[in-house]
């Protein structure tokens, strides 16, 4: 039996008195590859930030790697939806990855030889070993996403969490990116927010449906018809794991 690395018990969260999540109970197991899906505004990013300890639930408790989420942050790599990087700022690929080492520095602003070695290893793992000295914004969209994965890997995480990592990528870059995540999943637990239900059926092992104030985990073999209707405007959808097949139709 696999070990749970993320636990939520009776979690409730509200913004300005408006309930977003209510009585959420679920677990994510070690080395799982979990997708978080749901309609726009349904609470997917809020759910992710609660696990990261960036938001505190008003009710219930969250445990990450046996710790409070805030205490576990050093063990979790995070790739946000919109990283705060100025396209006019002259930063190299290696320097972007090295920002993942800032919390490990003894002296602010000084990277150790160990930091540089870890950054180079992260770049090699994402297939960009020779790109370290290139300007970050000279890269393609797919390459930039790989660099940002490298930045998360430079923290030496046990869990990798990503918020809409393939937004604005072309299909070829998307496929390559997800293949990279599959390889990383051999040693890391991965939790990822996505609108791409086709991706969910093809790559992830489990899916957390965030909808109507609930967050419920399902195997990728089936997405509830009511969620498919809200996300795609269709009545029902069945996702068949590993067969790359999506069947849609009205629920009965």
Residue pairs with C-beta under 8 A, 6 or more apart in sequence:
2 29
2 30
2 31
2 32
3 29
3 30
4 27
4 28
4 29
4 30
5 28
5 29
5 30
5 32
5 64
5 65
5 158
5 159
5 189
6 27
6 28
6 51
6 62
6 63
6 64
6 159
6 189
6 191
7 26
7 27
7 62
7 63
8 24
8 25
8 26
8 27
8 50
8 51
8 60
8 61
8 62
8 215
9 25
9 60
9 61
9 62
10 23
10 24
10 25
10 59
10 60
10 61
11 21
11 23
11 24
11 25
11 50
11 57
11 59
11 60
11 61
11 62
12 19
12 21
12 22
12 23
12 24
12 57
12 58
12 59
12 60
13 19
13 20
13 21
13 43
13 46
13 50
13 55
13 57
13 58
13 59
14 20
14 58
15 46
19 213
20 43
20 46
20 213
21 43
21 46
21 47
21 50
21 57
21 210
21 213
21 214
21 215
22 213
22 214
23 60
23 214
24 47
24 60
24 214
24 215
26 208
26 215
26 216
26 217
27 217
28 34
28 189
28 191
28 206
28 217
29 189
30 189
31 185
31 186
31 187
31 188
31 189
32 189
32 190
32 191
32 205
32 206
33 181
33 182
33 185
33 189
33 190
33 192
33 203
33 204
33 205
33 206
34 189
34 190
34 191
34 192
34 204
34 205
34 206
34 207
34 208
34 217
35 192
35 193
35 194
35 199
35 200
35 203
35 204
35 206
35 207
35 208
35 220
36 44
36 47
36 48
36 191
36 192
36 193
36 194
36 207
36 208
36 210
36 215
37 44
37 193
37 194
37 195
37 197
37 200
37 207
37 208
37 209
37 210
37 223
37 227
37 231
38 44
38 209
38 210
38 211
38 227
38 230
38 231
39 211
39 227
39 230
39 231
42 210
42 211
42 212
42 230
43 210
43 213
43 215
44 193
44 210
45 81
45 163
45 193
46 55
47 208
47 210
47 215
48 161
48 163
48 191
48 193
49 55
50 56
50 57
50 62
50 69
51 62
51 64
51 69
51 161
51 191
52 69
52 73
52 76
52 78
52 161
53 62
53 64
53 68
53 69
53 70
53 71
53 72
53 73
62 68
62 69
63 69
64 72
64 75
64 76
64 159
65 72
65 75
65 76
65 158
65 159
66 72
67 75
74 103
74 155
75 157
75 158
75 159
76 155
76 157
76 158
76 159
76 160
76 161
77 100
77 152
77 153
77 155
77 157
77 159
77 160
77 161
77 188
78 152
78 161
78 162
79 148
79 149
79 151
79 152
79 160
79 161
79 162
79 163
79 165
80 163
81 163
81 164
81 167
81 193
83 148
85 91
85 96
85 136
87 137
90 135
91 135
91 136
92 132
92 133
92 134
92 135
92 136
93 123
93 128
93 131
93 132
93 133
93 134
93 135
93 136
93 139
93 147
94 116
94 119
94 120
94 123
94 132
94 133
95 136
96 136
96 147
96 148
96 150
96 151
97 119
97 122
97 123
97 132
97 147
97 150
97 151
97 154
98 111
98 115
98 116
98 119
98 154
99 151
100 119
100 122
100 150
100 151
100 152
100 153
100 154
100 155
101 111
101 115
101 118
101 119
101 154
101 155
102 108
103 155
104 115
104 155
105 111
105 112
105 115
106 112
111 119
115 154
118 154
118 156
119 132
119 150
119 154
120 129
120 132
122 150
122 151
122 153
122 154
123 129
123 131
123 132
123 147
123 150
125 150
125 153
125 184
126 146
126 147
126 149
126 150
126 153
126 180
127 146
127 180
128 143
128 146
128 147
128 150
131 139
131 143
131 147
136 144
136 147
137 144
139 147
140 173
141 168
141 169
141 170
141 173
142 169
142 170
142 172
142 173
142 174
142 176
142 177
145 165
145 166
145 169
145 173
145 177
146 177
146 180
148 165
149 160
149 162
149 165
149 180
149 181
149 184
152 160
152 162
153 160
153 184
157 188
158 188
158 189
159 188
159 189
159 190
159 191
160 184
160 188
160 189
160 190
160 191
161 190
161 191
161 192
162 190
162 191
162 192
162 193
163 192
163 193
164 193
164 194
164 195
165 177
165 192
165 194
166 173
166 174
166 177
166 178
166 194
166 196
166 199
169 177
174 196
174 199
178 199
178 202
178 203
181 190
181 192
181 203
182 203
184 190
192 204
194 200
195 231
197 223
197 228
197 231
197 232
197 237
197 239
197 246
198 246
200 207
200 220
200 223
200 239
201 220
201 239
201 240
201 241
201 244
201 245
201 246
202 242
202 244
204 220
205 219
205 220
206 217
206 218
206 219
206 220
207 217
207 218
207 219
207 220
207 223
208 215
208 216
208 217
208 218
209 215
209 216
209 217
209 218
209 223
209 224
209 227
211 226
211 227
211 230
218 224
219 241
220 239
220 241
221 238
221 239
221 240
221 241
222 238
222 239
223 237
223 238
223 239
225 235
225 236
225 237
225 251
228 234
228 235
228 236
228 237
228 248
229 235
229 236
229 251
232 248
234 248
234 249
234 250
235 248
235 249
235 250
235 251
236 248
236 249
236 250
236 251
237 246
237 247
237 248
238 246
238 247
238 248
239 246
240 246
240 247
